[in-house]
Amino acid sequence: MKIVIVGAGEVGQHLAKLLSAEGQDITLVDKDADRLARIDSNYNLMTRVGSPTSFTTLREARAGSSDLFIAVTPYEEKNLIACQIASSLGAKRTVARIDNFEYLNQANRAFFAARGVDHLIYPEVLAASEIRTALRRTWARQWFELHNGEIILAGVKLYDGCQLIGHKLRELSGLLQGAHVSAITRRHSTIIPGGNDIIEPADIVYFTITPDAIDHLRQVCDKHDTKVRNVMIMGGTRIAIRLADMLSDEYKIKIIDNNPEICRVLPGKCPGCEIIHGDGRDNDLLIEEGIEGMDAFIALSDSSETNILACLSAKEFGVNKTIAEVENIQFISEAEGLNIGTVINKKLLASSRIFQIMLAIDSESSKFLSLADAEVAEIEVKEGAKITKAPIKDLKFPGEMTIGGLVRDGKGMLVNGLTQIMPGDFVTVFCLSGNVHKIERLFN
């Protein structure tokens, strides 16, 4: 697949890295020649120096022959114009990163489609949605619902005392009724496990489950589901604003920011929320504002390090659920090792959505979700696909991937070696990063 990415900032670089690892034909466009030179030496891709809104530049980048054109510069207007130009040149699909929430309104979709902008991505909205889910499932580190919740992917950190620890996976089939261990994150890496792998303390285990198995899984993981009512947010950022818009009717929210200008405008953008001017790292201020009575603390400042430390402080004050925005991907595994709670990363969320589009899956019924070094996809099985030719036990799956479950006729179910996958099934697949092309071969 030929993909043109406009904008070599953090999101563009991360996408280029992921997609080039998949063996895709990538061209990265940016005005900064030095930045492109540094990227060109590290990744398997082409680069082009030039303006993202220049017809000449986009023609030279072969945007007109691209299967997917992605505009992720920091400037919304340039992204929308670049997509319109690429579409006029012949690009098959276009994606624009935006920062105007109004543009996501379903009623406005036809306006953008008519102008050659097929998909809009607002990373801050994706992040706010992830946080909302984390607040509703406090016992899980990550929670993904696929196909209207018929299949659920739950990432749970396990500690000493959990009855799953110390056992081979093949020994747990009776205990894990309605659940399948699909992946394990352990000491900075992700494992696609086999029956002889043993669960260790501090593992983050990714379970594929059906809805009727949720309570049973929580119990065997030795977890408690805490009701969240009071929420404190550090940082009046765009994520905080979108989150307040989603949750202000559901929770009592207090936002702390040390910028007086931001504090002056937040009441108009976050009605119903209490706004505090002050430093969220100041323990005395936190105590004064009732940190010890909070059910959740969410750190959304511009500094990953500050967010990690703030969540550690909140844990010391007894806050049950802590969530940190960690935009430095290299910090994610360290943050999880420090037990700061749920980690949110906009680049991974944006990449997940774009991978979904790249796989040409119906965006209303399928998802592609990126972890730090692994992915999980829900893919519709087409007529004649290789994966339908035999029961799972007779298919040769790469060691870097596993099937967690499937949805058939609207009903979620787990799979075993005797399962025969059928056309029309929606199959949940885990794989290590760089192996999407292997998934495509099975499902084509």
Residue pairs with C-beta under 8 A, 6 or more apart in sequence:
1 24
1 25
1 67
1 68
1 358
2 24
2 25
2 27
2 62
2 65
2 66
2 67
2 68
3 19
3 24
3 25
3 26
3 27
3 66
3 67
3 68
3 69
3 70
3 358
4 26
4 27
4 29
4 58
4 61
4 62
4 63
4 66
4 68
4 69
4 70
4 86
4 91
5 12
5 15
5 16
5 19
5 26
5 27
5 28
5 29
5 70
5 72
6 12
6 29
6 30
6 52
6 58
6 69
6 70
6 71
6 72
6 73
6 79
6 82
7 29
7 30
7 52
7 71
7 72
7 73
7 74
7 79
7 97
8 16
8 28
8 29
8 30
8 32
8 35
8 36
8 39
8 47
9 72
9 73
9 74
10 327
10 347
11 72
11 97
11 123
11 346
11 347
11 350
11 351
12 28
12 30
12 70
12 72
12 73
13 39
14 329
14 347
14 348
14 351
15 70
15 72
15 350
15 351
15 354
16 26
16 28
16 39
16 43
16 45
17 42
17 43
18 351
18 355
18 370
18 433
19 26
19 358
20 26
20 43
20 44
20 45
21 44
21 433
21 434
22 434
22 435
22 436
22 437
23 437
24 358
26 43
26 44
26 45
26 46
27 45
27 46
27 47
27 48
27 61
27 62
27 66
28 36
28 39
28 45
28 46
28 47
28 48
29 47
29 48
29 49
29 50
29 52
29 57
29 58
29 61
30 36
30 47
30 49
30 52
31 49
31 50
31 51
31 52
32 49
33 49
36 47
36 48
36 49
37 47
39 45
39 47
40 47
48 57
48 60
48 61
50 56
50 57
50 60
50 61
51 57
52 58
52 71
52 73
52 78
52 79
52 81
52 82
53 78
53 81
53 82
53 85
55 85
55 89
58 64
58 82
58 85
58 86
58 89
59 89
63 69
63 85
63 86
63 89
63 91
64 86
64 89
64 90
64 91
65 90
66 86
66 91
66 92
67 92
67 93
68 91
68 92
68 93
68 94
68 95
68 354
68 357
68 358
69 82
69 83
69 86
69 87
69 91
69 93
69 94
69 95
70 94
70 95
70 354
71 78
71 79
71 80
71 82
71 83
71 86
71 94
71 95
71 96
71 97
72 79
72 95
72 97
72 121
72 350
73 79
73 82
73 97
76 96
76 97
76 98
76 99
76 100
79 96
79 97
79 98
80 96
80 98
80 112
80 115
80 117
82 96
83 91
83 94
83 95
83 96
83 116
83 117
83 118
84 115
84 116
84 117
86 94
86 116
87 94
87 115
87 116
87 117
87 118
88 116
91 116
93 118
93 119
93 357
94 116
94 117
94 118
94 119
95 118
95 119
95 120
95 121
95 354
95 357
96 117
96 119
96 120
96 121
97 121
97 122
97 123
97 350
98 104
98 120
98 121
98 122
99 122
99 124
99 238
100 122
101 122
101 125
101 242
101 245
102 108
103 112
103 120
103 122
104 120
104 122
104 125
112 118
112 120
119 353
119 357
119 363
121 350
121 353
121 354
123 346
123 347
123 349
123 350
124 237
124 238
124 239
124 242
124 346
125 242
126 346
126 349
126 350
126 352
126 353
127 239
127 242
127 325
127 344
127 346
127 349
128 239
128 242
128 243
128 245
128 246
129 246
130 342
130 344
130 349
131 239
131 243
131 298
131 323
131 342
131 344
132 243
132 246
132 247
133 143
133 145
134 140
134 142
134 143
134 321
134 323
134 342
134 344
135 228
135 231
135 247
135 251
135 296
135 321
135 323
136 143
136 228
137 143
137 154
137 225
138 225
138 226
138 228
138 296
138 320
138 321
139 156
139 218
139 221
139 223
139 224
139 225
139 226
140 154
140 155
140 156
140 223
141 155
141 156
141 157
141 204
141 336
141 341
141 342
141 343
142 153
142 154
142 155
142 206
142 342
142 371
143 152
143 153
143 154
143 155
144 152
144 153
144 154
144 367
144 369
144 376
145 151
145 152
145 153
146 152
146 153
146 366
146 367
146 378
146 407
146 426
146 428
147 365
147 366
147 378
147 407
147 412
147 426
149 211
150 210
150 211
150 407
150 410
150 411
150 412
151 208
151 209
151 210
151 378
151 404
151 405
151 406
151 407
151 412
151 426
151 428
152 208
152 209
152 210
152 211
152 214
152 412
153 182
153 206
153 207
153 208
153 209
153 369
153 376
153 404
153 428
154 206
154 207
154 209
154 214
154 217
155 185
155 204
155 205
155 206
155 207
156 204
156 205
156 207
156 217
156 221
156 223
157 202
157 203
157 204
157 205
157 336
157 339
158 164
158 165
158 199
158 201
158 202
158 203
158 204
158 205
158 221
158 222
159 165
159 201
159 202
159 222
160 201
161 222
162 220
162 221
162 222
163 175
163 220
163 222
164 172
164 175
164 176
164 199
164 205
164 220
164 221
165 199
165 200
165 201
165 203
166 198
166 199
166 200
167 198
167 199
168 195
168 196
168 197
168 198
169 181
169 193
169 194
169 195
169 196
169 197
169 198
169 199
170 195
170 196
172 181
172 199
175 220
176 207
176 217
176 220
177 213
177 216
178 209
178 210
178 212
178 213
178 216
178 217
178 414
179 207
179 208
179 209
179 213
179 216
179 217
179 414
180 207
180 208
180 209
180 404
180 405
180 414
180 415
181 193
181 199
181 205
181 206
181 207
182 192
182 206
182 207
182 208
182 376
182 402
182 404
182 428
182 430
183 190
183 191
183 192
183 193
183 205
183 206
183 371
183 374
183 376
183 402
183 430
184 190
184 191
184 193
184 197
184 199
184 203
184 204
184 205
184 206
185 191
185 203
185 204
185 206
185 333
185 336
185 371
185 372
185 374
186 200
186 202
186 203
186 204
187 333
187 337
188 333
188 334
188 337
189 333
189 373
190 371
190 372
190 373
190 374
190 432
191 197
192 374
192 399
192 400
192 401
192 402
192 430
192 431
192 432
193 402
199 205
202 337
204 336
206 376
206 430
207 217
208 404
208 405
208 414
208 428
209 217
209 405
209 414
210 405
210 412
210 413
210 414
211 412
218 224
218 225
226 295
226 320
226 321
227 295
228 251
228 295
228 296
228 321
229 251
229 252
229 295
230 251
230 252
230 254
230 290
230 293
230 294
230 295
230 296
231 247
231 251
231 252
231 253
231 254
231 294
231 295
231 296
231 297
231 298
232 253
232 254
232 255
232 256
232 286
232 289
232 290
232 291
232 294
232 296
232 297
232 298
232 314
232 319
233 240
233 243
233 244
233 253
233 254
233 255
233 256
233 297
233 298
233 300
234 256
234 257
234 280
234 281
234 297
234 298
234 299
234 300
234 301
234 307
234 310
235 255
235 256
235 257
235 280
235 299
235 300
235 301
235 302
235 307
235 325
236 255
236 257
236 259
236 262
236 263
236 266
236 270
236 275
237 300
237 301
237 302
239 300
239 325
239 344
239 346
240 255
240 270
240 298
240 300
241 266
241 269
241 270
243 298
244 253
244 255
244 269
244 270
244 272
244 273
245 270
247 253
248 270
248 271
248 272
248 273
249 272
251 296
252 274
253 270
253 272
253 273
253 274
254 273
254 274
254 276
254 289
254 290
254 294
255 266
255 270
255 273
255 274
255 275
255 276
256 276
256 277
256 278
256 279
256 280
256 285
256 289
257 263
257 266
257 275
257 276
257 277
257 278
257 280
258 277
258 278
258 279
258 280
260 277
263 275
263 276
263 277
266 273
266 275
267 273
267 275
276 285
276 289
278 285
278 289
279 285
280 286
280 299
280 301
280 310
281 306
281 309
281 310
281 313
283 313
286 313
286 314
286 317
287 317
291 297
291 314
291 317
291 319
292 317
292 318
294 314
294 317
294 319
295 319
295 320
295 321
296 319
296 320
296 321
296 322
296 323
297 310
297 311
297 314
297 319
297 321
297 322
297 323
298 322
298 323
298 324
299 306
299 307
299 308
299 310
299 311
299 314
299 322
299 323
299 324
299 325
300 307
300 325
301 307
301 310
301 325
304 324
304 325
304 326
304 327
304 328
304 331
304 335
305 331
307 324
307 325
307 326
308 324
308 326
308 331
308 335
308 338
308 340
310 324
311 322
311 323
311 324
311 340
311 341
312 338
312 340
314 322
315 322
315 339
315 340
315 341
321 341
321 342
322 340
322 341
322 342
323 341
323 342
323 343
323 344
324 335
324 340
324 341
324 342
324 343
324 344
325 344
325 345
325 346
326 332
326 335
326 343
326 344
326 345
327 345
327 346
327 347
329 345
329 347
329 348
329 372
332 343
332 345
332 372
333 372
335 343
336 343
348 370
348 371
348 372
349 370
351 370
352 367
352 368
352 369
352 370
352 375
353 368
355 368
355 370
355 375
355 377
355 436
356 363
356 366
356 367
356 368
356 377
357 363
358 368
359 366
359 368
359 377
359 379
359 436
359 440
361 368
361 377
361 378
361 379
361 380
362 380
365 378
365 380
365 426
366 377
366 378
366 379
366 380
366 426
367 377
367 378
368 375
368 376
368 377
368 378
369 375
369 376
369 377
370 433
373 432
373 433
374 430
374 431
374 432
374 433
375 430
375 431
375 432
375 433
375 436
376 404
376 428
376 429
376 430
376 431
377 428
377 429
377 431
377 436
377 439
378 407
378 426
378 427
378 428
378 429
379 426
379 427
379 429
379 439
379 443
380 424
380 425
380 426
381 387
381 388
381 421
381 422
381 423
381 424
381 425
381 426
381 427
381 443
382 423
382 443
382 444
383 423
384 423
385 423
385 442
385 443
385 444
386 395
386 441
386 442
386 443
386 444
387 395
387 421
387 427
387 442
387 443
388 420
388 421
388 422
388 423
389 395
390 420
391 417
391 418
391 419
391 420
392 403
392 415
392 416
392 417
392 418
392 419
392 420
392 421
393 417
393 418
395 442
397 403
397 442
398 431
398 435
398 438
400 431
400 432
400 435
400 438
401 429
401 430
401 431
401 432
401 435
401 438
401 439
402 429
402 430
402 431
403 415
403 421
403 427
403 428
403 429
403 430
404 414
404 415
404 428
404 429
404 430
405 412
405 413
405 414
405 415
405 427
405 428
406 412
406 413
406 415
406 419
406 421
406 425
406 426
406 427
406 428
407 413
407 425
407 426
408 422
408 424
408 425
408 426
415 421
421 427
427 443
429 439
431 438
431 439
